[in-house]
Amino acid sequence: MFVLSNRAKSLKPSPTLAINAKAKSMQAQGIHVISFGAGEPDFDTPQNIKAAAIKAIEEGFTKYTPVGGTDELKDAIIKKFQRDNGLTYKRSEIIASCGGKHSFYNLAQAIFDAGDEVIIPAPYWVSYPPMVALAGAVPVIVETREENGFKLSMEDLKKAITPKTKALIINSPSNPTGGAYTKEELEKIAGMALSHNFFVISDEIYEKIVYDHFKFISIVSLSEEIKKRTIIVHGVAKTYAMTGWRIGYTAGPEEIISAMSNIQSQSTSNPTSIAQKASVEALAGSQKEVFKMVTAFEERRNYIVDRLNKIPGVSCFKPIGAFYVFPNFSSYYVKSYQGKKISNSTELADYLLDVARVAVVPGVEFGADPFERLSYATSMEDIKEGLNRIEEALRKLV
């Protein structure tokens, strides 16, 4: 009989991946499922990026690299921060890892100890609490409100701070809500971090996917003081449709980056050499494909938000960035289908998949049960048909 560690037994698989797996299984059986579950762009990786990878293979760039990434990639990341955010970093303050999730995991292992408290605003990306817990720390969940754009209020933040608070995680623009913080709001958060002496972990992976001329601001750019207390987690996956290439990167104080490198050296070692070359081209090359992708996302966002808000009993915040909507379906939780009651986001998601053949991700997985997450990283044709199916399925509930 196998005896698993308590660590392993406490974990459950990523719900977004589980939803996608179930949808794909149904599709393999010939069932036409429309999936709003994907957390990745539906566009192909731009040609110039793929060409850089092919060139790397042809030139034999297929060996080990330094653990934390090549100097060429680190320099491209440094230039990106200077160009886009006005930030200055050294190579010793940058590490490349095997995706943004790996970057966060290494960071959590590097700075959290047993008993540390980490403030996580909800709704949150599903992997934040498990990775905090895997490092022995305690996730402290602070709810945000739909009417406030799902952003952390200073009053609620202050209530959550204790002598054990080690860090606050902010994700702007956010997965799952698409909410994003303004400069003024970030200044207040920075003030709290400095006065109470905790770290800010700023997940900025959706930085370039913003709408309505919103100006993205990195909290690090506010002052040298907050820069010393902030670690940026970033990556190429979302901006450049490179989810499968698995390159994330982290920028922060040298001591923390060095610790992350030590951890990485004993686990994965370096990220893939070929993907590093592709990422250099992504960061330093033409950005025109990014603009095209964001323009398409904005058109889809406008359509899906308008349609959802017209469904009786549904409210949907209009995202500022990323490629998700997070509509409130809780008015349907008191209804039933063929005698079976629906009372939460998981049961509604199961119902929509079974009856409407539409895959969504339950809000409870993001710490917000009244909601469902729908990704609009899919074709406009599928968005229209999927919403038609959802509306029809909701009308069947009594």
KEKE-87249 format. One line per 8 residues: number of its first residue (from 1); their letters; for each residue x, y, z of N, C-alpha, C. Coordinates in steps of 0.02 Angstrom, whole numbers, padded with zeros to 5 digits, m for minus. Example, Ala and Ser with C-alpha at 12.3 -4.5 7.8 and 13.67 -1.06 7.14 Angstrom:
KEKE-87249
1) as) 00660:m00284:00390:00615:m00225:00390:00660:m00165:00390; 00642:m00112:00354:00684:m00053:00357:00645:00002:00394
//
This chain:
KEKE-87249
1) mfvlsnra) 00043:m00060:00000:00000:00000:00000:00044:00062:00000; 00028:00109:m00044:00067:00170:m00048:00044:00220:00005; 00092:00252:00037:00076:00303:00087:00100:00370:00061; 00052:00413:00045:00069:00479:00018:00084:00528:00074; 00122:00579:00057:00136:00632:00106:00073:00672:00119; 00069:00702:00177:00013:00747:00193:00010:00804:00143; 00068:00825:00119:00073:00879:00071:00037:00860:00007; 00050:00799:m00017:00019:00776:m00079:m00056:00765:m00069
9) kslkpspt) m00075:00737:m00012:m00146:00723:00000:m00187:00786:00008; m00155:00841:00027:m00193:00903:00037:m00207:00940:m00028; m00174:00920:m00082:m00182:00955:m00145:m00235:00924:m00189; m00267:00965:m00230:m00311:00940:m00283:m00288:00970:m00349; m00304:00938:m00404:m00279:00962:m00469:m00309:01030:m00487; m00274:01065:m00531:m00298:01130:m00555:m00368:01122:m00584; m00417:01160:m00561:m00486:01153:m00586:m00492:01173:m00659; m00453:01222:m00680:m00456:01243:m00750:m00433:01188:m00796
17) lainakak) m00378:01154:m00776:m00354:01098:m00816:m00403:01040:m00813; m00435:01029:m00756:m00483:00975:m00749:m00544:00987:m00793; m00569:01049:m00795:m00626:01065:m00837:m00608:01054:m00911; m00549:01078:m00931:m00528:01069:m01000:m00522:00995:m01018; m00497:00955:m00970:m00489:00883:m00982:m00557:00849:m00992; m00606:00868:m00951:m00673:00839:m00957:m00705:00859:m01023; m00697:00923:m01042:m00725:00947:m01105:m00694:00911:m01164; m00628:00902:m01162:m00594:00868:m01217:m00614:00794:m01220
25) smqaqgih) m00626:00764:m01163:m00648:00694:m01162:m00717:00687:m01195; m00761:00735:m01181:m00827:00735:m01213:m00821:00746:m01288; m00776:00792:m01307:m00766:00805:m01378:m00739:00743:m01414; m00696:00706:m01380:m00669:00645:m01409:m00723:00592:m01421; m00777:00599:m01384:m00834:00553:m01393:m00883:00578:m01446; m00864:00633:m01479:m00905:00659:m01533:m00956:00711:m01509; m00952:00732:m01446:m00998:00782:m01420:m00969:00852:m01433; m01008:00895:m01462:m00984:00963:m01477:m00988:01007:m01415
33) visfgage) m00932:01015:m01382:m00929:01056:m01321:m00896:01122:m01339; m00926:01176:m01316:m00894:01242:m01322:m00862:01258:m01255; m00797:01269:m01256:m00760:01279:m01194:m00742:01352:m01182; m00764:01377:m01125:m00743:01443:m01101:m00692:01435:m01045; m00661:01376:m01041:m00618:01361:m00985:m00545:01379:m00995; m00524:01388:m01057:m00452:01396:m01071:m00423:01459:m01041; m00364:01451:m01011:m00327:01509:m00986:m00269:01526:m01031; m00281:01519:m01096:m00227:01534:m01144:m00256:01564:m01207
41) pdfdtpqn) m00219:01609:m01240:m00243:01638:m01302:m00256:01584:m01355; m00306:01595:m01396:m00321:01547:m01450:m00282:01563:m01513; m00238:01612:m01510:m00197:01631:m01568:m00133:01588:m01569; m00104:01581:m01628:m00041:01545:m01634:00016:01590:m01611; 00070:01559:m01589:00131:01597:m01573:00153:01635:m01637; 00168:01699:m01632:00189:01737:m01691:00248:01705:m01728; 00247:01714:m01794:00295:01680:m01838:00367:01697:m01821; 00381:01761:m01805:00450:01780:m01791:00478:01745:m01730
49) ikaaaika) 00434:01730:m01682:00455:01695:m01622:00469:01621:m01638; 00425:01591:m01677:00437:01521:m01697:00500:01515:m01738; 00512:01565:m01782:00573:01563:m01823:00636:01566:m01781; 00634:01604:m01727:00692:01608:m01682:00706:01541:m01649; 00652:01505:m01632:00661:01439:m01602:00689:01389:m01652; 00664:01391:m01713:00689:01346:m01766:00763:01359:m01779; 00780:01423:m01781:00851:01441:m01792:00894:01414:m01735; 00869:01419:m01673:00907:01393:m01616:00919:01318:m01622
57) ieegftky) 00869:01282:m01645:00877:01210:m01654:00928:01195:m01708; 00921:01230:m01764:00966:01218:m01820:01039:01235:m01804; 01048:01284:m01759:01116:01304:m01740:01142:01264:m01680; 01103:01216:m01657:01126:01172:m01603:01122:01202:m01533; 01078:01252:m01525:01070:01282:m01458:01023:01238:m01417; 01046:01178:m01400:01003:01128:m01370:01034:01097:m01307; 01081:01133:m01277:01115:01107:m01217:01091:01144:m01155; 01120:01125:m01097:01106:01161:m01035:01125:01234:m01043
65) tpvggtde) 01089:01276:m01007:01108:01346:m01001:01117:01360:m00926; 01140:01421:m00908:01141:01437:m00836:01072:01426:m00805; 01071:01408:m00742:01010:01389:m00707:00955:01442:m00715; 00972:01504:m00705:00922:01557:m00705:00911:01589:m00773; 00935:01558:m00826:00925:01585:m00893:00988:01615:m00921; 00990:01621:m00987:01049:01649:m01021:01054:01724:m01008; 01114:01749:m01014:01123:01822:m01009:01083:01858:m01063; 01079:01828:m01122:01041:01858:m01176:00968:01867:m01157
73) lkdaiikk) 00938:01816:m01127:00868:01821:m01107:00861:01871:m01049; 00906:01868:m01000:00902:01916:m00945:00908:01987:m00970; 00951:01999:m01019:00958:02066:m01046:00895:02088:m01083; 00862:02041:m01117:00799:02058:m01151:00745:02075:m01100; 00744:02040:m01044:00696:02054:m00991:00711:02122:m00960; 00774:02136:m00947:00795:02201:m00919:00773:02258:m00965; 00784:02249:m01031:00765:02301:m01079:00690:02309:m01082; 00653:02254:m01076:00580:02258:m01074:00556:02300:m01015
81) fqrdnglt) 00584:02288:m00956:00564:02327:m00897:00582:02401:m00905; 00640:02415:m00935:00659:02485:m00946:00614:02519:m00997; 00601:02484:m01051:00560:02512:m01106:00487:02521:m01086; 00458:02471:m01054:00386:02471:m01041:00367:02501:m00974; 00412:02497:m00926:00394:02517:m00857:00440:02568:m00826; 00494:02586:m00861:00541:02634:m00832:00579:02607:m00773; 00588:02541:m00771:00621:02508:m00714:00691:02485:m00733; 00735:02489:m00684:00805:02469:m00695:00822:02408:m00652
89) ykrseiia) 00843:02355:m00684:00865:02295:m00649:00933:02273:m00674; 00968:02234:m00632:01030:02202:m00651:01017:02128:m00665; 01063:02096:m00699:01055:02024:m00712:01045:01984:m00648; 01080:02004:m00596:01075:01968:m00532:01007:01976:m00499; 00965:02020:m00526:00897:02032:m00499:00843:02000:m00543; 00864:01958:m00590:00818:01927:m00638:00830:01851:m00639; 00776:01812:m00641:00782:01741:m00652:00727:01718:m00700; 00745:01676:m00747:00696:01645:m00792:00682:01574:m00767
97) scggkhsf) 00619:01555:m00769:00598:01489:m00744:00552:01456:m00795; 00525:01398:m00776:00485:01358:m00823:00411:01378:m00819; 00398:01441:m00836:00330:01468:m00834:00318:01513:m00774; 00265:01553:m00778:00248:01598:m00723:00230:01561:m00660; 00197:01503:m00667:00178:01463:m00609:00240:01438:m00573; 00290:01416:m00611:00353:01394:m00581:00389:01452:m00547; 00385:01511:m00577:00416:01570:m00547:00385:01583:m00478; 00319:01581:m00474:00285:01594:m00410:00302:01539:m00359
105) ynlaqaif) 00303:01477:m00382:00318:01422:m00336:00388:01431:m00306; 00437:01445:m00348:00505:01455:m00323:00508:01513:m00274; 00472:01567:m00290:00471:01625:m00246:00442:01608:m00178; 00386:01572:m00178:00355:01552:m00115:00402:01510:m00073; 00437:01464:m00105:00485:01422:m00070:00543:01463:m00042; 00560:01517:m00077:00618:01557:m00057:00604:01604:00001; 00542:01629:00007:00531:01682:00057:00482:01665:00113; 00444:01610:00106:00394:01594:00157:00418:01538:00203
113) dagdevii) 00402:01546:00267:00415:01495:00318:00350:01476:00352; 00352:01422:00390:00293:01399:00426:00268:01455:00472; 00203:01468:00469:00172:01519:00511:00168:01587:00479; 00207:01600:00426:00200:01664:00391:00129:01670:00362; 00103:01731:00362:00037:01743:00333:00045:01781:00267; 00007:01760:00217:00010:01791:00151:m00060:01813:00131; m00070:01877:00123:m00135:01904:00106:m00149:01895:00032; m00206:01863:00017:m00226:01849:m00052:m00296:01876:m00063
121) papywvsy) m00304:01929:m00103:m00372:01953:m00117:m00410:01902:m00159; m00474:01893:m00142:m00517:01849:m00181:m00568:01891:m00219; m00582:01872:m00281:m00562:01813:m00318:m00487:01813:m00334; m00457:01753:m00332:m00385:01746:m00343:m00372:01693:m00395; m00313:01695:m00424:m00291:01641:m00468:m00287:01577:m00426; m00313:01522:m00454:m00324:01462:m00415:m00261:01434:m00381; m00202:01447:m00409:m00141:01415:m00382:m00107:01454:m00326; m00128:01516:m00314:m00095:01554:m00260:m00101:01520:m00192
129) ppmvalag) m00162:01504:m00167:m00165:01474:m00100:m00129:01408:m00094; m00135:01361:m00142:m00098:01298:m00134:m00022:01307:m00132; 00004:01352:m00173:00077:01361:m00173:00102:01396:m00110; 00061:01440:m00083:00078:01470:m00018:00078:01416:00036; 00027:01374:00035:00021:01321:00086:00078:01270:00079; 00098:01255:00017:00153:01208:00007:00218:01233:00037; 00225:01299:00043:00284:01327:00074:00278:01331:00150; 00222:01306:00176:00211:01305:00249:00178:01368:00276
137) avpvivet) 00164:01416:00232:00134:01479:00254:00058:01474:00254; 00026:01525:00280:m00047:01525:00288:m00078:01575:00240; m00120:01552:00192:m00155:01600:00149:m00209:01636:00189; m00208:01702:00187:m00259:01742:00220:m00302:01773:00165; m00362:01748:00157:m00405:01768:00101:m00446:01829:00121; m00442:01881:00080:m00481:01943:00091:m00527:01953:00032; m00591:01953:00045:m00640:01960:m00009:m00642:02031:m00037; m00651:02035:m00102:m00662:02100:m00135:m00734:02100:m00161
145) reengfkl) m00756:02157:m00188:m00826:02163:m00208:m00832:02180:m00282; m00883:02150:m00312:m00897:02161:m00383:m00907:02235:m00398; m00943:02270:m00354:m00958:02341:m00367:m00896:02385:m00361; m00842:02359:m00333:m00780:02396:m00327:m00728:02372:m00378; m00751:02338:m00430:m00706:02313:m00481:m00661:02257:m00456; m00684:02222:m00404:m00646:02166:m00375:m00577:02187:m00352; m00572:02247:m00324:m00507:02272:m00300:m00507:02277:m00224; m00449:02266:m00196:m00440:02266:m00124:m00449:02336:m00095
153) smedlkka) m00492:02342:m00045:m00499:02407:m00012:m00447:02413:00043; m00427:02473:00057:m00375:02484:00108:m00401:02465:00177; m00466:02474:00188:m00495:02457:00252:m00491:02381:00264; m00508:02343:00213:m00505:02270:00219:m00432:02245:00224; m00388:02277:00186:m00317:02259:00190:m00290:02270:00261; m00306:02327:00289:m00280:02345:00356:m00304:02295:00408; m00367:02272:00401:m00395:02224:00449:m00359:02157:00445; m00333:02140:00385:m00301:02075:00375:m00229:02073:00398
161) itpktkal) m00197:02131:00407:m00126:02134:00424:m00116:02116:00498; m00068:02072:00510:m00049:02053:00578:00027:02054:00582; 00056:02045:00642:00129:02040:00646:00159:01983:00606; 00117:01934:00586:00142:01877:00547:00137:01888:00472; 00109:01944:00451:00101:01956:00379:00169:01962:00345; 00180:01918:00297:00244:01917:00261:00238:01950:00192; 00179:01942:00161:00172:01968:00093:00099:01978:00075; 00089:02019:00025:00024:02029:m00008:00033:02012:m00082
169) iinspsnp) m00014:01975:m00110:m00012:01959:m00181:m00062:02004:m00217; m00039:02039:m00269:m00085:02075:m00312:m00075:02049:m00384; m00130:02043:m00419:m00129:02018:m00488:m00168:02069:m00530; m00132:02110:m00566:m00163:02165:m00603:m00132:02170:m00672; m00174:02163:m00726:m00244:02141:m00727:m00252:02070:m00699; m00313:02056:m00677:m00326:01997:m00637:m00354:01938:m00677; m00331:01880:m00660:m00365:01817:m00675:m00396:01795:m00609; m00462:01794:m00603:m00512:01784:m00655:m00554:01845:m00674
177) tggaytke) m00546:01902:m00642:m00597:01954:m00649:m00583:02005:m00704; m00519:02013:m00723:m00501:02066:m00770:m00496:02134:m00737; m00502:02138:m00671:m00494:02201:m00635:m00421:02223:m00636; m00409:02288:m00630:m00341:02314:m00631:m00337:02376:m00587; m00279:02386:m00556:m00269:02441:m00509:m00242:02503:m00544; m00266:02560:m00523:m00240:02624:m00547:m00178:02643:m00507; m00143:02694:m00530:m00084:02718:m00496:m00100:02740:m00425; m00155:02775:m00417:m00174:02800:m00351:m00189:02742:m00303
185) elekiagm) m00221:02691:m00327:m00236:02633:m00285:m00172:02596:m00266; m00126:02590:m00313:m00062:02557:m00299:m00021:02597:m00249; m00025:02663:m00252:00011:02704:m00204:m00012:02690:m00133; m00077:02679:m00124:m00103:02663:m00057:m00079:02594:m00034; m00078:02546:m00079:m00053:02479:m00062:00021:02483:m00044; 00059:02520:m00084:00131:02528:m00070:00142:02559:m00001; 00101:02609:00015:00107:02640:00081:00096:02591:00137; 00047:02547:00129:00033:02496:00179:00092:02448:00185
193) alshnffv) 00119:02427:00129:00174:02379:00130:00235:02408:00165; 00249:02471:00152:00307:02503:00183:00296:02516:00257; 00237:02537:00275:00225:02554:00346:00219:02491:00389; 00198:02435:00359:00190:02373:00397:00245:02322:00380; 00291:02341:00337:00351:02300:00324:00336:02230:00298; 00294:02226:00245:00284:02162:00212:00300:02168:00138; 00310:02110:00106:00325:02108:00034:00262:02116:m00007; 00269:02142:m00066:00216:02140:m00117:00239:02094:m00173
201) isdeiyek) 00199:02045:m00189:00211:02002:m00247:00164:02026:m00302; 00192:02054:m00355:00152:02084:m00407:00153:02039:m00469; 00097:02005:m00481:00090:01961:m00539:00066:02004:m00598; 00111:02015:m00646:00097:02062:m00700:00094:02028:m00768; 00076:01964:m00769:00080:01926:m00831:00030:01949:m00884; m00024:01984:m00863:m00073:02010:m00912:m00062:02084:m00927; m00003:02108:m00912:00013:02179:m00918:m00008:02210:m00985; 00006:02177:m01040:m00006:02206:m01106:m00077:02194:m01133
209) ivydhfkf) m00115:02154:m01097:m00183:02140:m01121:m00231:02183:m01081; m00236:02246:m01101:m00279:02295:m01068:m00320:02332:m01121; m00377:02361:m01098:m00425:02391:m01144:m00443:02463:m01125; m00479:02494:m01171:m00506:02562:m01159:m00452:02612:m01141; m00392:02603:m01170:m00336:02649:m01159:m00313:02650:m01086; m00329:02597:m01049:m00305:02593:m00980:m00229:02592:m00979; m00199:02630:m00934:m00126:02632:m00928:m00104:02587:m00872; m00069:02533:m00890:m00043:02487:m00840:00015:02521:m00802
217) isivslse) 00013:02514:m00737:00067:02540:m00694:00092:02482:m00650; 00158:02473:m00650:00187:02425:m00603:00199:02460:m00537; 00180:02428:m00483:00188:02457:m00417:00262:02473:m00403; 00306:02435:m00434:00378:02445:m00423:00400:02515:m00447; 00366:02542:m00496:00387:02606:m00525:00371:02666:m00480; 00337:02654:m00424:00316:02710:m00382:00372:02740:m00341; 00419:02699:m00319:00475:02726:m00279:00529:02673:m00271; 00589:02695:m00253:00643:02648:m00239:00628:02607:m00177
225) eikkrtii) 00592:02637:m00130:00576:02602:m00068:00531:02542:m00081; 00478:02552:m00122:00433:02495:m00135:00466:02444:m00181; 00512:02466:m00222:00548:02419:m00265:00586:02368:m00223; 00613:02390:m00167:00651:02345:m00123:00606:02294:m00089; 00540:02309:m00086:00493:02265:m00052:00448:02226:m00100; 00461:02233:m00166:00417:02203:m00215:00454:02153:m00260; 00419:02098:m00275:00444:02049:m00322:00393:02044:m00379; 00416:02054:m00440:00372:02048:m00498:00376:01978:m00526
233) vhgvakty) 00318:01947:m00536:00313:01883:m00570:00282:01896:m00639; 00314:01872:m00690:00294:01889:m00759:00307:01828:m00804; 00294:01837:m00869:00307:01783:m00915:00285:01801:m00985; 00302:01758:m01033:00285:01771:m01103:00221:01735:m01125; 00193:01693:m01083:00139:01648:m01104:00078:01685:m01132; 00051:01732:m01095:m00012:01763:m01113:m00004:01815:m01168; 00047:01857:m01162:00057:01912:m01209:00073:01887:m01279; 00112:01834:m01284:00138:01812:m01349:00109:01744:m01370
241) amtgwrig) 00055:01722:m01338:00025:01656:m01354:00078:01602:m01351; 00115:01600:m01295:00170:01552:m01287:00160:01509:m01225; 00098:01489:m01212:00085:01452:m01150:00125:01386:m01147; 00133:01353:m01203:00168:01289:m01202:00244:01294:m01202; 00270:01354:m01211:00343:01363:m01213:00373:01363:m01143; 00333:01379:m01093:00352:01375:m01023:00411:01419:m01005; 00402:01485:m01014:00453:01533:m00991:00418:01586:m00949; 00435:01587:m00886:00415:01641:m00841:00477:01675:m00816
249) ytagpeei) 00469:01734:m00787:00527:01767:m00758:00506:01808:m00697; 00555:01819:m00655:00545:01855:m00592:00598:01909:m00586; 00577:01966:m00561:00623:02022:m00548:00614:02043:m00475; 00670:02051:m00440:00665:02071:m00371:00733:02079:m00338; 00734:02089:m00273:00797:02098:m00237:00845:02039:m00249; 00908:02056:m00255:00959:02007:m00274:00960:01946:m00227; 00953:01957:m00163:00956:01902:m00115:00899:01852:m00128; 00840:01877:m00144:00783:01833:m00157:00793:01795:m00223
257) isamsniq) 00815:01830:m00274:00827:01798:m00339:00880:01744:m00333; 00932:01757:m00293:00985:01707:m00282:00957:01645:m00248; 00913:01655:m00199:00883:01598:m00165:00839:01558:m00213; 00801:01593:m00255:00760:01559:m00305:00803:01518:m00352; 00859:01546:m00371:00905:01510:m00416:00931:01446:m00384; 00948:01450:m00319:00971:01391:m00283:00918:01336:m00282; 00856:01357:m00269:00800:01309:m00269:00791:01279:m00338; 00793:01321:m00388:00783:01297:m00457:00840:01249:m00478
265) sqstsnpt) 00900:01262:m00453:00957:01220:m00471:00948:01149:m00445; 00908:01140:m00392:00898:01074:m00363:00832:01042:m00385; 00796:01076:m00430:00732:01048:m00453:00733:01041:m00529; 00717:01094:m00564:00713:01090:m00637:00778:01107:m00672; 00823:01142:m00638:00880:01173:m00671:00855:01225:m00720; 00888:01233:m00777:00871:01288:m00822:00806:01276:m00860; 00770:01330:m00879:00715:01322:m00925:00741:01303:m00994; 00698:01278:m01037:00718:01251:m01102:00758:01302:m01143
273) siaqkasv) 00814:01280:m01168:00859:01324:m01205:00824:01354:m01266; 00789:01314:m01304:00756:01337:m01365:00702:01388:m01349; 00663:01375:m01297:00611:01422:m01277:00641:01489:m01253; 00700:01486:m01224:00733:01548:m01204:00749:01591:m01265; 00775:01560:m01318:00790:01597:m01380:00726:01627:m01409; 00672:01589:m01408:00608:01614:m01433:00584:01673:m01391; 00596:01669:m01326:00573:01722:m01281:00613:01787:m01291; 00676:01780:m01308:00716:01840:m01324:00684:01877:m01383
281) ealagsqk) 00665:01840:m01434:00632:01871:m01492:00564:01900:m01474; 00527:01864:m01431:00462:01890:m01410:00468:01958:m01375; 00515:01963:m01330:00523:02024:m01290:00556:02080:m01330; 00603:02063:m01373:00643:02114:m01408:00619:02128:m01479; 00581:02082:m01508:00560:02089:m01577:00497:02130:m01586; 00467:02125:m01645:00406:02162:m01662:00349:02144:m01615; 00312:02195:m01596:00255:02186:m01550:00188:02193:m01587; 00189:02195:m01653:00127:02209:m01690:00075:02154:m01682
289) evfkmvta) 00097:02091:m01674:00050:02037:m01666:00014:02042:m01598; 00048:02070:m01549:00016:02080:m01483:m00042:02129:m01491; m00030:02183:m01527:m00083:02233:m01538:m00143:02202:m01573; m00130:02160:m01623:m00185:02127:m01659:m00226:02082:m01612; m00190:02045:m01570:m00223:02000:m01524:m00267:02037:m01474; m00239:02091:m01446:m00276:02130:m01396:m00337:02163:m01428; m00331:02186:m01489:m00388:02215:m01525:m00444:02165:m01532; m00426:02103:m01550:m00477:02050:m01556:m00508:02034:m01488
297) feerrnyi) m00467:02030:m01436:m00492:02017:m01369:m00542:02071:m01348; m00526:02133:m01363:m00569:02188:m01342:m00638:02183:m01375; m00638:02165:m01439:m00702:02157:m01474:m00743:02101:m01442; m00710:02046:m01426:m00745:01990:m01394:m00770:02010:m01325; m00728:02045:m01287:m00748:02067:m01220:m00812:02109:m01223; m00813:02156:m01269:m00872:02200:m01274:m00935:02160:m01288; m00929:02110:m01332:m00987:02070:m01350:m01010:02026:m01291; m00963:01991:m01261:m00982:01942:m01209:m01010:01977:m01147
305) vdrlnkip) m00982:02035:m01129:m01007:02072:m01071:m01078:02097:m01084; m01088:02124:m01144:m01155:02149:m01162:m01206:02093:m01160; m01189:02036:m01189:m01236:01980:m01190:m01251:01954:m01120; m01200:01945:m01079:m01210:01919:m01012:m01254:01965:m00970; m01243:02030:m00976:m01282:02077:m00936:m01355:02081:m00959; m01370:02054:m01017:m01440:02053:m01041:m01477:01991:m01019; m01440:01942:m00991:m01473:01881:m00967:m01506:01897:m00900; m01570:01884:m00892:m01604:01898:m00829:m01569:01866:m00769
313) gvscfkpi) m01557:01905:m00718:m01527:01879:m00657:m01452:01873:m00657; m01419:01895:m00712:m01346:01891:m00717:m01317:01961:m00718; m01263:01971:m00681:m01225:02034:m00685:m01153:02017:m00702; m01122:02061:m00742:m01054:02047:m00764:m01013:02112:m00765; m00962:02114:m00723:m00914:02169:m00723:m00877:02170:m00789; m00865:02231:m00815:m00829:02238:m00879:m00755:02239:m00866; m00718:02188:m00888:m00647:02183:m00873:m00607:02241:m00903; m00555:02259:m00867:m00508:02310:m00890:m00451:02277:m00928
321) gafyvfpn) m00437:02214:m00912:m00382:02178:m00944:m00392:02103:m00941; m00340:02066:m00962:m00340:01993:m00967:m00392:01971:m01019; m00413:01907:m01017:m00463:01884:m01066:m00515:01838:m01033; m00540:01862:m00975:m00591:01826:m00939:m00648:01873:m00919; m00708:01844:m00914:m00763:01879:m00880:m00782:01836:m00820; m00810:01869:m00769:m00825:01835:m00706:m00896:01853:m00685; m00946:01828:m00723:m01015:01847:m00710:m01044:01814:m00647; m01090:01850:m00617:m01124:01828:m00556:m01188:01791:m00577
329) fssyyvks) m01190:01726:m00562:m01248:01684:m00579:m01287:01662:m00517; m01273:01692:m00460:m01299:01666:m00397:m01375:01667:m00392; m01408:01708:m00433:m01481:01710:m00430:m01511:01644:m00454; m01472:01603:m00488:m01496:01539:m00512:m01482:01482:m00463; m01449:01496:m00407:m01431:01443:m00361:m01490:01416:m00321; m01547:01447:m00327:m01607:01422:m00292:m01652:01383:m00339; m01629:01371:m00401:m01671:01339:m00451:m01652:01266:m00461; m01693:01232:m00501:m01683:01160:m00510:m01693:01141:m00583
337) yqgkkisn) m01667:01081:m00601:m01679:01052:m00667:m01697:00979:m00658; m01758:00962:m00680:m01783:00893:m00674:m01776:00867:m00602; m01793:00911:m00555:m01794:00893:m00485:m01727:00898:m00449; m01675:00912:m00487:m01608:00918:m00457:m01592:00991:m00444; m01581:01008:m00381:m01570:01077:m00363:m01498:01099:m00378; m01492:01161:m00400:m01426:01192:m00410:m01416:01243:m00355; m01363:01234:m00315:m01355:01277:m00257:m01286:01311:m00253; m01242:01299:m00302:m01177:01332:m00299:m01145:01333:m00369
345) steladyl) m01086:01363:m00374:m01055:01372:m00439:m01032:01306:m00470; m01013:01258:m00429:m00991:01193:m00455:m01050:01156:m00487; m01107:01157:m00453:m01166:01123:m00479:m01192:01157:m00542; m01187:01223:m00545:m01208:01258:m00606:m01160:01243:m00664; m01096:01241:m00650:m01047:01225:m00701:m01058:01154:m00728; m01072:01107:m00683:m01086:01038:m00704:m01149:01036:m00748; m01199:01073:m00727:m01262:01076:m00765:m01250:01104:m00835; m01213:01159:m00840:m01200:01189:m00905:m01161:01142:m00950
353) ldvarvav) m01115:01104:m00921:m01076:01057:m00962:m01119:00998:m00985; m01160:00972:m00939:m01200:00913:m00955:m01259:00929:m01001; m01291:00985:m00990:m01353:01002:m01026:m01340:01048:m01086; m01298:01100:m01075:m01286:01148:m01129:m01225:01130:m01170; m01185:01083:m01146:m01122:01066:m01179:m01076:01128:m01184; m01073:01164:m01128:m01031:01223:m01122:m00988:01216:m01059; m00923:01226:m01066:m00877:01219:m01009:m00859:01288:m00981; m00873:01298:m00917:m00851:01358:m00881:m00816:01334:m00817
361) vpgvefga) m00782:01379:m00783:m00746:01360:m00722:m00783:01388:m00661; m00800:01346:m00612:m00838:01370:m00554:m00801:01424:m00515; m00837:01475:m00495:m00807:01531:m00458:m00779:01511:m00391; m00806:01458:m00360:m00781:01437:m00295:m00707:01420:m00297; m00683:01398:m00356:m00612:01381:m00362:m00568:01443:m00358; m00598:01501:m00369:m00562:01565:m00365:m00578:01602:m00300; m00613:01567:m00255:m00631:01597:m00191:m00693:01640:m00194; m00737:01630:m00245:m00796:01672:m00253:m00853:01631:m00283
369) dpferlsy) m00891:01598:m00241:m00941:01550:m00264:m00999:01580:m00305; m01018:01644:m00296:m01074:01669:m00336:m01060:01673:m00411; m00998:01663:m00431:m00977:01678:m00499:m00955:01615:m00538; m00950:01623:m00604:m00919:01575:m00648:m00867:01613:m00690; m00812:01579:m00706:m00763:01612:m00750:m00771:01586:m00821; m00776:01634:m00868:m00778:01617:m00939:m00719:01652:m00972; m00680:01613:m01009:m00626:01642:m01049:m00652:01658:m01118; m00636:01719:m01142:m00655:01735:m01211:m00594:01730:m01257
377) atsmedik) m00548:01687:m01238:m00492:01669:m01282:m00515:01612:m01328; m00568:01626:m01364:m00596:01579:m01412:m00630:01620:m01467; m00651:01587:m01519:m00677:01624:m01577:m00743:01659:m01561; m00757:01713:m01597:m00820:01748:m01588:m00879:01701:m01605; m00870:01658:m01653:m00922:01610:m01671:m00939:01566:m01611; m00888:01540:m01577:m00900:01497:m01519:m00929:01537:m01460; m00907:01599:m01453:m00934:01642:m01399:m01010:01651:m01409; m01030:01667:m01470:m01101:01678:m01484:m01142:01615:m01472
385) eglnriee) m01117:01559:m01499:m01153:01496:m01491:m01154:01474:m01418; m01097:01482:m01384:m01094:01463:m01314:m01142:01502:m01270; m01148:01567:m01282:m01194:01608:m01244:m01266:01591:m01260; m01280:01574:m01324:m01347:01550:m01341:m01365:01488:m01301; m01317:01443:m01296:m01330:01381:m01259:m01340:01394:m01185; m01300:01440:m01157:m01306:01457:m01086:m01375:01487:m01072; m01396:01533:m01114:m01461:01565:m01105:m01517:01513:m01107; m01514:01469:m01155:m01565:01417:m01162:m01566:01371:m01101
393) alrklv) m01506:01353:m01077:m01502:01309:m01018:m01529:01343:m00956; m01515:01407:m00948:m01540:01443:m00890:m01616:01449:m00891; m01645:01455:m00951:m01718:01460:m00956:m01752:01395:m00934; m01715:01340:m00937:m01745:01275:m00918:m01748:01266:m00842; m01712:01309:m00806:m01712:01303:m00732:m01776:01333:m00703; m01802:01299:m00653:m01864:01322:m00622:m01857:01324:m00546
//
